[in-house]
């Protein structure tokens, strides 16, 4: 799929407008985001992503639309796993609930920029050195196996080297000053915990991108489809955080499902020279695995016995 420059320009303009609306309208006033508001925003972003897929269907046909939906579903599922890590990072820095949306907003902007770089680099690498596909496939399979066998997330924000580097460049204060990332005290420029948390979030997302981008490239190498599916999935990440951060333990089999998906797309990469798995099958496999993981999680949760009443 080859798109004109004006299509790329229009897409960038739409994303910039959506981010501006999100910042200036939805979160113009600092404050905690209610569960109802988070659910409404999540529904809005999901509807937007699904709607764009329908536009691709009408514009480029069912094959390209299937590739978009497969990439969107994969990135959206992986972003749900990111929510737990973000909760750990924001909790470690004790970011007040009323300021968390600001950190996540700029985190989303950084994530979009990093995805664009990773996608461009990944496609160029695969086009120039086709054998790299075997390495990426092996990495995805190894990542899936590691995700399946590990228990929970081993996240230590205090050991993040990027945070150590920031503290060497600019002093980090333990106190907040409204929603500012940088403040000046006694003539000295200092970083607030908001900036420290943002740096750790960006580095953490960089690690996630190293897994998610190759996974989407296993479905299609069309730069427009890969980037748009990633962007529309990431745009709703902030609302998804406020909706799911307190209930991630209920989706206990999601990590197992994501591990199975990574192993599947990694295997798909390895067998590509011999057999090209149709995009429709990839979309179906991803959807079925996620449905089983989520369904099993809620079914297992409903089986938990209620604590007896005590008098």
BELNORVEN-V668487 format. One record per helix or strand of 3 or more residues. SS is the DSSP state (A for helix, B for strand). FROM is the first residue (numbers start at 0). LEN is the number of residues. If there is no record, write none. Layout:
SS;FROM;LEN  SS;FROM;LEN
//
This chain:
A;4;22  A;34;26  A;61;31  A;96;32  A;131;18  A;156;3  A;160;9  B;181;4  B;187;4  A;192;25  A;222;13  A;236;8  A;247;3  A;253;18  A;278;24
//
